[in-house]
Amino acid sequence: MINTSFLPANLIRGSELHYFPTPETFTLRNYESAILSEDRAAFLPALGNSLAVTLFTLLVAMLLGFLASLAVTRFRFKGRRAFILAILVVQMIPGEAMMISIFRIIDGWQLLNTIIGLGIVYVSGVLPFTIWTLRGFVNGVPAELEEAAMIDGCSRGKAFWKITFPLLAPGLVATGVFAFIQAWNEFVMALIIMSRPDSMTLPVWLRTFLQATQATNWGAVMAGAVLIAIPVVIFFLIVQGRMTGGLVSGAVKG
């Protein structure tokens, strides 16, 4: 994908393989076409929409998922098992099966072509996975650690924030990465809800490169795909240390 984004159109469509662009074939015209072309929706508004809806989804889903995972793990209440089972069942339902219902709900709330409307849809899709995953991390931290801190004089809240929360941080980061990627790459719901050119997210923006009346500019398509992948790579590089710790954590060392 990266290699093709730096090749001119005649070499992309040619029969010879080019594993790396040479100084003679290297070109940035594909990126210019992807970012500056006036034949399709603008790149920067789509980037802003994707960042806004992804960050909204990440913050809301992580907050609600964290609180819900604590509730189902640390407390015993009526309907707890049914709630956990419902979370598992909801994840089995494909989002495409609810497209019409979701569209009518968002339309009824006057939230079509808005970040809030799409964010609500994304949160509802990401939240079950977030709760289920964080529940495993919370289970891995013994409640006895909090009880020991409370015996030493800490309040319940202080014991949680000083003892338990730091141990859960890697799990929060690992879960957040998956939630970020899921919201960033989602296409179908964004295509349905964000129909105006100025409200497109990046996956929907990339679709505008495919036109029925013109040949597809595959170099620009690959350049656009590289641009979409860059924020995910940057986010992963920032949190990879914490994420690695979260993925391999299965016990608490003391």
N, C-alpha and C positions, 0 to 999 in steps of 0.2 A: 504493500500500500504506500509506504513512504517512498520507495524507489520509483513507483509509477507516477507519484505526484510531482517528481522533478524531471520527467521525461516529456519531450514534445509529442504532439498527437500522432505524427507519422511513425514514430518509433513504438508508441503504445499499440497501434493497430498493425504494425508490421509482423512478419513471421519470425524474425530473429529475437532471441532472448537477450535482455539487458539486465544483468543482476545489479549493476551499480551505474549511476549516471557518470559519464566522463565529463571533463571540462568542456568538450565540444558539444555535448548533448544536454548538459545541465541547464535548466530553465526554471524561472519563478513565475512564468506566465500563468500556470495553472492556479497558483495562489492568488494572483491578481484577479483572475477571472472569478474565483470563488468568493473573494471578499468584496471586490469593487464592481462586479458586473451589475448593470441595471436591468438585465433581462429577467431577474428573479428577485425574490424577497431579500432584503438586506441582511448581511451577516451579523452586524453588531447588535441590532435589536433582538435577533434570535438568540444570540449569546446571552444578552441581558435577561431575556425571558427564562432561558434554561437555568441560569445561575440563581435567579430569584425563586423559581418554583422548586428547584432542588434543595436550596438552603431552607426554604420554608418547610418542605417535607421532612428534611433531616432533623431540624430542630423540634418540630411538633411530634414526629414519630418517636424520636429518642426520648423526649420528655414523658409522653404518655406511656410508651412501652416500658420505660424504666420504672415508673410508678406502678404500672399494672403487674410487672414481673415481681416487684417487691411484695405486692399485695397477695398474689397467688402462692408465693414461696414462704413468706414469713408469717402469714396469718391464716387462720382456719375460720372459714365462714360458710354459711349455707349457700349451696350452688357453686362452690369452688370447683369441684370436679366437672360439673356441667360447663362451666366457663372455659376451663382448660380444653375440654373436648371440642367446644364450639370453635376455639381458636384453631385447632388442628383441622376441623372440617372446612372452615372458611378458606384455608389455604389450598384446599383441593378444588375449589370452584374457579374455573378460568375467568378472567376478567371480561373476555369477549362475550361470555354468556350473559353478561349484565349490561352490555353497552347501551341498549335502548333505555333501560330503566335509569341508568346513571345519567344519560343525556337529558332525560325528561326531568329528573330531580334538579340537576344543575341549571337547566333552562328555567324551571319554576322558581329557583332562587335568584334569577337574574345575574348569574355568575358565568355565563358563557364568555369566552375570550378574555378571561381574567386570571391572574396568577392565583388568587385565592380559590377560585373554582377548581382549577386544575390541581392545585395543591391539596385540596380536600380529597379529591379522587385518589391522588397518589398516597396520601396518608392512610386512607382506608385500605389500600392495597399493600402497603409496606408494614403497617402496624401489626397484623397477626404474626408475620415472620419475626418482627422485632421483639415482640413479647415472648414468643416461643424460644428464641435464641437467648435473650437475656435471662430468661428463667433458668436455663442451664448454668449460666455463669453465677447467678445469685445462689443457686443450690450448692455451688462449689465452695462458697465461703461459709464456714460453720457459724451458726448463730451463737455458739459458745464464746466466740471472740467478743461480740457485743456485750454478752452477759458478764464476761470477765471485766471489761472496761467499766460497766455500770457498777460492779462491785467495788472497783477502785475509785468510784466517786463521779464518773461521767454520767450525764443525763442520757436518755435514750437517743435523742437527736445528736448530741455531741459524740456519742460512741459510734453512731452510724457514719457521720461525716469524717471522723478521725481514724476509724479503724476499717470499716467495711467499704466505704466508697473508694479509697485509694486502691483496694484490691480488685474492685470491679472496673476500674478505669480501662485496663486492656480489653476487657469484654465489650465495653461501651464503644471503644474505637473500632474493634473488629466488626461489630454489628453495624456501626455507622457507615463503614466503608461499603458494605453490601447494600445498605439502604441508599447511599449516595449513588452508587452505580445503577441500581434499579430505577431510581427516579430520573437520572441523567439520560439513560438510554431508552426510556419508554417512548413508544411511537404511536400505538393505536389510539389510546385515549387522548393524547395530545392532538392527533389528527382530527378527532371528532369534536373536541371541545374548543380547540384554538384554531378556528377556521380562517380568521382574518390574517392577511400577510404580516401585519405589524405585531401580531400576537403569537406567531409561530415559535416553537422551540427548535433547537438545532436538528434533532432527528427529522422533524417535519420539513424544516428548511432544506435538508439534504435531498429530500424527495423531489424538490422543485427542479433539480438538475435533469430529471427524466421527463422529456416532453415528447408528445406524440408526433408533432410536426417537424421536429429537428433531431439530428443524430446526437446521441448522448456524448457529452464531453467527459470522457472517462478520466482524463487528467485532472479536471476540476473536481470531479466526484471524489477522487482519491485525496486531493488536497483538502476538500471539505471534511472528509473522514478523519484525516490527520488532525485538523483543527479541533474537531469534536473530541478526539481522544486525549489531546494535550491536558485539559483541566483534570481529567481523571488520573492521568499519570502523575501530575503535580500533587494532587491531593493524596494519592497513595504514597508518594515519596515522603511527604510530610509526616504521615502517621504510620509508616511501615514498621517502625520499631515497636510501637504500642500494639499494632495489629498482630505482629508475629507473636508477641507475648500472649495476646488474647486467644489466638488460635491454638496454641500449644498448652495453655493453662488448663490443668485438670485437677489440680490440688493446690492447697495453700501451704507454703513452706513457712515454718516459724522457727 
